[in-house]
Amino acid sequence: MKFFSFCKSFEKQYKKLNQKSKNKFKERLNLLLEDEFNPILNNHSLNGKYEGYRSININGDMRAIYKVNADNIIFTTIDNHNNLYK
């Protein structure tokens, strides 16, 4: 069983999201915990400044970035694709 936590930076970004995006994130989080490679998530490893991290799709343009340590998923960032990969 995997556990999850959130970095302070993630929490700040999450608070700024509208309710629809917050609900979508919760849906995707549950899906990630059930099956981390469900095709809906488009779960993939990242390179460059996010080397060692993974990304999942939340909705159209929004992504959540996380790192896995043992049995813990640590969410670090949630934002639009363009803002994340400048």
C-alpha positions in Angstrom: 0.0 0.0 0.0 1.3 3.4 -0.9 0.9 6.5 1.2 1.0 10.1 -0.1 2.0 13.5 1.2 2.2 17.0 -0.1 5.1 19.6 -0.1 4.2 23.1 1.2 4.7 24.4 -2.4 2.1 21.9 -3.6 -0.3 22.9 -0.9 0.0 26.6 -1.8 -0.6 25.8 -5.5 -3.5 23.5 -4.7 -5.3 26.2 -2.6 -5.3 28.5 -5.7 -7.2 25.9 -7.9 -10.9 26.2 -8.6 -13.1 23.6 -7.0 -13.5 21.7 -10.3 -9.7 21.2 -10.6 -9.5 20.2 -6.9 -12.1 17.5 -7.4 -10.4 16.3 -10.6 -7.1 16.0 -8.7 -8.8 13.9 -6.0 -10.2 11.6 -8.7 -6.8 11.2 -10.3 -5.1 10.6 -6.9 -7.5 7.8 -6.2 -6.9 6.4 -9.6 -3.1 6.6 -9.0 -3.4 4.7 -5.7 -5.5 2.0 -7.4 -3.4 1.7 -10.6 -0.5 4.0 -11.1 -0.1 3.2 -14.8 -3.8 3.6 -15.7 -3.7 5.1 -19.3 -6.0 8.0 -18.2 -3.1 9.3 -16.0 -0.5 9.3 -18.7 2.0 8.6 -15.9 5.6 9.2 -17.0 9.0 9.9 -15.8 10.5 13.4 -16.3 13.9 14.7 -17.4 15.8 18.0 -17.0 15.0 20.0 -13.9 12.5 17.3 -12.8 14.9 14.4 -13.2 13.8 11.6 -10.8 10.2 12.8 -10.7 7.0 11.6 -12.4 4.0 13.4 -13.8 0.3 12.6 -14.1 -2.4 14.4 -16.1 -5.1 16.0 -14.0 -7.2 17.6 -16.7 -6.7 19.1 -20.1 -3.5 21.1 -19.4 -2.9 20.5 -15.7 -0.2 18.2 -14.4 0.8 17.0 -10.9 4.4 16.2 -10.3 5.5 13.8 -7.6 8.5 11.7 -6.4 8.3 8.2 -5.0 10.4 7.3 -1.9 9.9 3.7 -0.7 6.1 3.4 -0.2 5.5 7.2 -0.1 4.3 9.4 -3.0 5.3 13.0 -2.4 3.5 15.5 -4.5 5.6 18.6 -5.1 3.9 20.7 -7.8 0.6 21.1 -9.5 0.2 23.6 -12.4 -0.5 24.0 -16.1 1.9 22.3 -18.5 3.2 25.6 -19.9 4.1 26.9 -16.4 5.8 23.7 -15.4 8.0 23.2 -18.4 9.2 26.7 -19.3 
